[in-house]
Amino acid sequence: MLKTLKKFFAFCGVDNRRLFITSIWLGVVSAICSAMRIPAAAIVIQALLERNVTMATLWTSLGIIVISLIITIAINMKATMLQTRAGYRACANKRIEIAEHLRYLPMGWFNDNSLGEVTSVTTNTMENMANVATRVVMVTTRGFLTSGIIAAMMFLFDWRMGLITLTGLVLFFAVNAAMQRAEQTLSQRKFNADERLVSKVLEYVQGIAEVKNFDLTHDSATQVHGAVEEARRASFAMEIPSVLYMLAQFVVNKLTGVAVCAAAIVFYFSGTMELTNCLLMLICSFILFEQLDSAGSFSALFRSIDIGVDKASAILRVEPMDIDGEELSPEREDITLSHVDFSYDSKPILHDVSLTIPEKTTVAIVGPSGSGKTTLCNLMARFWDVQGGSVRLGGRDVREYSYDSLIRNFSFVFQRVYLFSDTIANNIRFGKPDASMEEVQAAAKKARCYDFIMALPNGFDTVIGEGGATLSGGERQRISIARAIMKDAPIIILDEATANVDPENEKELMEAVAELTHDKTVIMIAHRLKTVRHADQIFVVDHGEIVQQGTHDELVAVDGLYRRFVVERQQAAGWKV
Ligand SMILES: Nc1ncnc2c1ncn2[C@@H]1O[C@H](COP(=O)(O)OP(=O)(O)OP(=O)(O)O)[C@@H](O)[C@H]1O
C-alpha cells in the first residue's frame, strides 16, 4: 500500500502532493480533537467517583467537547476542500498532459492501441481517480495514522493495553494485506472489462449508420451487451471478496475493542488498574478504531488506484517522435524522398521510392487504390517514420525537425473531413488559434463558404455537431479548406479532396482549392483528369513503387499505366478520372 501511495503522490505532482499531505495531517488533528471526548468523560467520571461533581466540572467537560467539535468540523471542511482540489486538479493536469502527449506519438501507436483504450484511460480511469482516489487516499492514510497514534497513546497509558491494541492492529493489517492481494487480479479484470465496454460503445455509436444500413443491430448490440455483461460480472466479482475481507476487518476491530474491555475489567479486579482508568478504557474500547473501520473498507479500492496510475503513466511513457528534434525553419520548401522503404508493421507498402518536388510546384500522385499514395504523403509530414532511405524538407531530414516546427509547414485537406463540436468560427480558427473574426471571415470567403455560413441561424457562431454532422459533405470540405487557408502553410497536401463532390459543389470547391494552393508547393492525390493534367509533374504509383513520372502530355505519349488509366477511365473502378 505504501508503494501505491508513493506512486500516487508522484503521479499527482509536487503541488497537489503537498495539498494531499496537508489534508491528511489535518485529518489526523481532527481525529485527535474528536478523541478529546475521552478526557472530557474522564473528568466527569473522576468527579462522580469522588462524589464531587460541581458545575465547574460539567462546564469544563462540556467546554472540551464543544470546542473540540468546532475544531473538528472546521478542520474536516478544510481538509476535504484541500483534497478535493488536489484530486481534481491532479486529474485535470494529467488529462491535459496525456492529450498533449498523444499529439507527439507515432501513428503506429494509434494503430496498435484501440480508440477505446485511449478513451477509457482519459475518461473512465481519470474520472475514477478524481472521484475515488482522492477520498480513498485521505480516508485510509488518516485512518491508519490515527490508529497508530492511538496505539502509541495506549502504550503510554498502560503497556498491557498497548499490547492488546497493537495485536489488534497487526491482525487488521494482515487481513488488509490479504484483501489487497485478492483484489489485484480482480481489479485488472475490471479495468480490462471497462476498457472493452468503452471500445464497443464507441464502435457502435460511430458506426451507427452502417449498423442501421446493414441491419447489424443485433450483431453490434450483442457485442455491446457482451461487454456490458462482462463489466457487470467483473465489478461484481470484485465486490464479493472485498465484502468478506471487510467483514473480517470489522470483526478484528470489534474483537480488539472487546479484548480491551475485558482486560480493563480483569485488571481492575486484580487490583492492577484504578476504577477511573478501567471505566475510561470501557468507553475507549467503543471508539478506539472508529477511523480504522472506514479506512479498511476504502482501502479495498487501493488496487484500482494502482492500476489507474499505471495505465495513465504507460501512455505518458510512450516515446514521442520528436524527442531529438530541433526548432527549424526550412529555407526552401522542396521535398525529396530518397530510396524510401516503408511498411506498416510487417506489411511492406513502399519500396525504393525516390522523388523530388521543387518548391512552389504542383505535383499529382496517381495510381490504383491501395497503391500507397496516401502513405507517401503521410511520410512527408512524418506521420510515420521511414524504415529505409530518407524524407527531406528544404534539404534537411524530417527527423531533424521537432514535430511542431515540421508540421507548421504542411496543411492537409483530407477527403474525410473532421470538424469538432464547436462553433464554425473556432473550427476555422484551428489553423490559427489567435485569428480575429475578420481573418476568419476572410478565410471563409476565400474558401467559398461565407455565404452558406451566413445563412445558418447563428452564422459563424453556429455550433456544429461532432464530426461536422449538421453540414453537407461539400460544406464540410470547404470549411476544412478555410481552416487550411487560415494556417497558410507553404506546402499543401490534398488527399482526394475533390472526390465524391456533386457538380454544384464542384465549382465552388475548385475555386476554394485554387485560393488555397496559390503560390504554394502542392501535392495532390488526384482522381480527376482536370486537376491532374495541369500538374507540373505526375507520379504514377503502383504496388508501392513509382512506375512513371512526367507531365500529362509526356505520360499519355507513352504506353504505360497512366495512358491505360486515362483511356480506360470510364471503366476503371479504382481510379475515377
Ligand atoms: N494505418 C495503416 N495501418 C496498416 N495498413 C495501412 C494503414 N493505412 C493504409 N494501410 C495499407 O497500406 C496500403 C496503402 O494504403 P494507402 O492509403 O497509402 O493507399 P492509396 O493509394 O492512398 O489508396 P486509396 O486510393 O484507396 O486511398 C493499403 O493496402 C492499406 O490497406
The ligand as an SDF file (V2000), in Angstrom:
LIG
                    3D

 31 33  0  0  0  0  0  0  0  0999 V2000
   -2.6610    2.8250  -40.7970 N   0  0  0  0  0  0  0  0  0  0  0  0
   -2.4670    1.7420  -41.5470 C   0  0  0  0  0  0  0  0  0  0  0  0
   -2.0880    0.5880  -40.9890 N   0  0  0  0  0  0  0  0  0  0  0  0
   -1.8820   -0.5170  -41.7270 C   0  0  0  0  0  0  0  0  0  0  0  0
   -2.0370   -0.5660  -43.0650 N   0  0  0  0  0  0  0  0  0  0  0  0
   -2.4120    0.5630  -43.6780 C   0  0  0  0  0  0  0  0  0  0  0  0
   -2.6430    1.7740  -42.9470 C   0  0  0  0  0  0  0  0  0  0  0  0
   -3.0170    2.7300  -43.8270 N   0  0  0  0  0  0  0  0  0  0  0  0
   -3.0030    2.1480  -45.0480 C   0  0  0  0  0  0  0  0  0  0  0  0
   -2.6450    0.8470  -44.9660 N   0  0  0  0  0  0  0  0  0  0  0  0
   -2.4820   -0.1020  -46.0780 C   0  0  0  0  0  0  0  0  0  0  0  0
   -1.4490    0.3790  -46.9080 O   0  0  0  0  0  0  0  0  0  0  0  0
   -1.7530    0.2020  -48.2730 C   0  0  0  0  0  0  0  0  0  0  0  0
   -1.6300    1.5460  -48.9980 C   0  0  0  0  0  0  0  0  0  0  0  0
   -2.6180    2.4050  -48.4800 O   0  0  0  0  0  0  0  0  0  0  0  0
   -2.7650    3.9050  -48.9730 P   0  0  0  0  0  0  0  0  0  0  0  0
   -3.9090    4.5020  -48.2280 O   0  0  0  0  0  0  0  0  0  0  0  0
   -1.4710    4.5730  -48.8890 O   0  0  0  0  0  0  0  0  0  0  0  0
   -3.1610    3.6930  -50.4830 O   0  0  0  0  0  0  0  0  0  0  0  0
   -3.8260    4.7170  -51.5010 P   0  0  0  0  0  0  0  0  0  0  0  0
   -3.1020    4.5170  -52.7860 O   0  0  0  0  0  0  0  0  0  0  0  0
   -3.8530    6.0740  -50.9450 O   0  0  0  0  0  0  0  0  0  0  0  0
   -5.2880    4.0930  -51.5960 O   0  0  0  0  0  0  0  0  0  0  0  0
   -6.6890    4.8280  -51.9610 P   0  0  0  0  0  0  0  0  0  0  0  0
   -6.5520    5.4320  -53.3150 O   0  0  0  0  0  0  0  0  0  0  0  0
   -7.6810    3.7080  -51.9470 O   0  0  0  0  0  0  0  0  0  0  0  0
   -6.9180    5.8130  -50.8830 O   0  0  0  0  0  0  0  0  0  0  0  0
   -3.1430   -0.3920  -48.3230 C   0  0  0  0  0  0  0  0  0  0  0  0
   -3.0050   -1.7790  -48.5310 O   0  0  0  0  0  0  0  0  0  0  0  0
   -3.7150   -0.1230  -46.9520 C   0  0  0  0  0  0  0  0  0  0  0  0
   -4.5470   -1.1670  -46.5700 O   0  0  0  0  0  0  0  0  0  0  0  0
  1  2  1  0
  2  3  1  0
  2  7  2  0
  3  4  2  0
  4  5  1  0
  5  6  2  0
  6  7  1  0
  6 10  1  0
  7  8  1  0
  8  9  2  0
  9 10  1  0
 10 11  1  0
 11 12  1  0
 11 30  1  0
 12 13  1  0
 13 14  1  0
 13 28  1  0
 14 15  1  0
 15 16  1  0
 16 17  2  0
 16 18  1  0
 16 19  1  0
 19 20  1  0
 20 21  2  0
 20 22  1  0
 20 23  1  0
 23 24  1  0
 24 25  2  0
 24 26  1  0
 24 27  1  0
 28 29  1  0
 28 30  1  0
 30 31  1  0
M  END
$$$$
